């Protein structure tokens, strides 16, 4: 009988454990249903959002492509401006050298004119002096020429 009591006790323990496992199983089944419901809601929302995300990705890709094109265009403009600037720097240097050369040529010309003016002035004075001497000394052809000019 003792054995029967032990078996009944063990059987009672097993029954309680089975009941608690059944309760836990029921709770887990409820949680599983709740989770599956939530998952299906999320899947529905994901399906709704999928076209939106796809269009966003497309818009982002287009925007990135447009940005890249604009950057390339700006890079080309900047390179062109730098080349244009370098060409102008070269032109300005060449023109500066030409201005220096022309300024030197003008200075040389002015100096030559000054010397020529001095020589011509001296020559004119000598001619005037010679003419005056010839007229006063009585050189007949010169006096006649002077008389013709004066009349």
C-alpha positions in Angstrom: 0.0 0.0 0.0 2.8 2.1 0.6 3.7 1.7 -2.9 0.2 2.7 -3.9 0.5 5.9 -1.8 3.8 6.8 -3.3 2.5 6.1 -6.8 -0.6 8.2 -6.1 1.7 11.0 -4.7 3.9 10.8 -7.8 0.8 10.7 -10.0 -0.6 13.8 -8.3 2.7 15.6 -8.7 2.8 14.5 -12.3 -0.8 15.7 -12.8 0.0 19.1 -11.2 3.1 19.4 -13.4 1.1 18.5 -16.4 -1.6 21.1 -15.5 1.1 23.8 -15.1 2.7 22.8 -18.4 -0.8 22.8 -20.0 -1.4 26.3 -18.6 2.0 27.5 -19.8 1.4 25.9 -23.2 -2.0 27.8 -23.4 -0.2 31.1 -22.5 2.5 30.4 -25.1 -0.2 29.6 -27.7 -1.9 32.9 -26.9 1.4 34.8 -27.2 2.1 32.9 -30.5 -1.3 34.0 -31.9 -0.7 37.6 -30.7 2.8 37.6 -32.3 1.6 36.1 -35.5 -1.2 38.7 -35.7 1.4 41.5 -35.0 3.7 40.0 -37.7 0.9 39.9 -40.3 0.1 43.6 -39.4 3.8 44.5 -39.9 3.9 42.5 -43.2 0.8 44.4 -44.4 2.4 47.7 -43.4 5.6 46.7 -45.1 3.8 45.9 -48.3 2.1 49.3 -48.2 5.4 51.1 -47.5 7.4 49.1 -50.1 6.3 51.2 -53.1 7.0 54.3 -51.1 10.5 53.1 -50.2 11.1 52.1 -53.7 10.1 55.5 -55.0 12.2 57.1 -52.3 15.2 55.0 -53.4 14.6 56.0 -57.0 14.3 59.6 -56.1 17.5 59.4 -54.0 19.3 57.7 -56.9 18.1 60.4 -59.3 19.1 63.1 -56.9 22.6 61.6 -56.4 23.0 61.3 -60.2 21.9 64.9 -60.7 24.3 66.0 -57.9 27.1 64.1 -59.5 26.4 65.7 -62.9 26.3 69.2 -61.3 29.6 68.6 -59.5 31.2 67.4 -62.8 29.8 70.5 -64.6 31.1 72.8 -61.9 34.5 71.1 -62.0 34.6 71.6 -65.7 33.7 75.3 -65.3 36.3 75.8 -62.6 39.0 74.1 -64.7 37.9 76.3 -67.6 38.1 79.4 -65.5 41.6 78.5 -64.2 42.8 77.9 -67.8 41.2 81.2 -68.9 42.9 82.9 -65.9 46.2 81.3 -66.7 45.9 82.4 -70.4 45.1 86.0 -69.2 48.1 85.9 -66.9 50.3 84.9 -69.8 48.8 87.6 -72.0 49.3 90.2 -69.3 52.9 89.2 -68.8 53.5 89.4 -72.5 51.8 92.8 -72.7 53.8 94.0 -69.7 57.0 93.0 -71.5 55.8 94.8 -74.6 55.0 97.9 -72.6 58.5 97.9 -71.1 60.1 97.4 -74.5 57.9 100.2 -76.0 58.6 102.5 -73.1 62.4 101.9 -73.5 62.0 102.6 -77.3 60.1 105.8 -76.5 62.8 106.9 -74.1 65.5 106.1 -76.7 63.6 108.0 -79.3 63.1 111.0 -77.0 66.8 111.0 -76.2 67.6 110.8 -80.0 65.2 113.7 -80.7 66.8 115.8 -78.0 70.2 115.2 -79.5 68.9 115.8 -83.0 67.2 119.0 -81.9 70.4 120.2 -80.2 72.4 119.4 -83.4 69.8 121.0 -85.7 69.6 124.1 -83.4 73.4 124.4 -83.5 73.5 123.9 -87.3 70.7 126.5 -87.8 72.6 129.0 -85.6 75.7 128.3 -87.7 73.7 128.8 -90.9 72.2 132.0 -89.6 75.7 133.2 -88.6 77.1 132.2 -92.0 74.3 133.9 -93.8 74.6 137.0 -91.8 78.4 137.1 -92.5 77.8 136.6 -96.2 75.2 139.3 -96.4 77.3 141.8 -94.6 80.4 141.1 -96.5 78.7 142.0 -99.7 78.2 138.7 -101.5 76.2 140.0 -104.4 74.1 136.9 -105.3 72.9 136.5 -101.7 71.9 140.1 -101.5 69.9 139.8 -104.6 68.2 136.7 -103.3 67.4 138.5 -100.1 65.9 141.4 -102.0 63.7 139.1 -104.0 62.5 137.3 -100.8 61.8 140.6 -99.1 59.8 142.0 -102.0 
